[in-house]
Amino acid sequence: MRSLVSSRAAAAAVCAALVLGTAGTAVATTAHETPAGVGADVARAPIADAEALKQQTQTLTSLSGAITPVTELLTAVLEADNGQIAAADVQKHQAAIKKALDAVKNTAQANPAKPADPAGNAGNANPVNAVGADHKAPAAADVTAQAVASVQKATDALLKATTTKDATAVATQSKAVVTSLVNLTTTVVMNGSLPAPNLPGLPELPKLPGAEAPAPAPELPGVPSTPKLP
């Protein structure tokens, strides 16, 4: 059963990706709160790149929504005796996964690669770049659709394996599901609809063929030094 234990550890690692969706939701919620003492005119001021940021939030939400039902399936299978789950649970997992994966695919098609402008120059966009992004967007959406189909295929194979009473087959298919989920996560991050990561030490993020290069994440402003008293 060592292979099952390894698969369970891999599934637990993928669960960490849920933090991505949770963080996006928290940011969206905080953005709507009006600080105390701020006037009505200031509170109604438009947020730079608000539309692009909303699309990025939708992308993160759909991704986290897809990760959850897949990892729930993995957890149920890996904790079951010989990886066997009830027929009713099989149907429940199938329905939840299909609904979540459809949301990812639909979001990728509705929100083509269009990274936010970190400098807040939404009104000064280069029309040549805009045309290029629209032209290239379908290629990135196609790759996302392929990644979605891969997760669907892998989870279907895992659910089928749960009926064979073959623990080795369950472990093999569980690994395939984890890999397909990592592929999907990577595809969504690389398709150009999200900003590039900026944590020091991370390698430069490649991009999918035909995807707009992700905009670099804005740097946080430094804290000004306190002037000395005369």
NORCORSUL-V586866 format. One record per run of one state. SS is the DSSP state (~ for helix, > for strand, _ for the rest). FROM is the first residue (numbers start at 1). TO is the last residue. If there is no record, write none. Layout:
# NORCORSUL-V586866
ss={SS/SS}
from={FROM/FROM}
to={TO/TO}
This chain:
# NORCORSUL-V586866
ss={_/~/_/~/_/~/_/~/_/~/_/~/_/~/_/~/_/~/_/>/_/>/_}
from={1/2/16/18/32/40/44/50/80/81/84/87/111/122/125/127/162/167/191/196/197/216/217}
to={1/15/17/31/39/43/49/79/80/83/86/110/121/124/126/161/166/190/195/196/215/216/230}
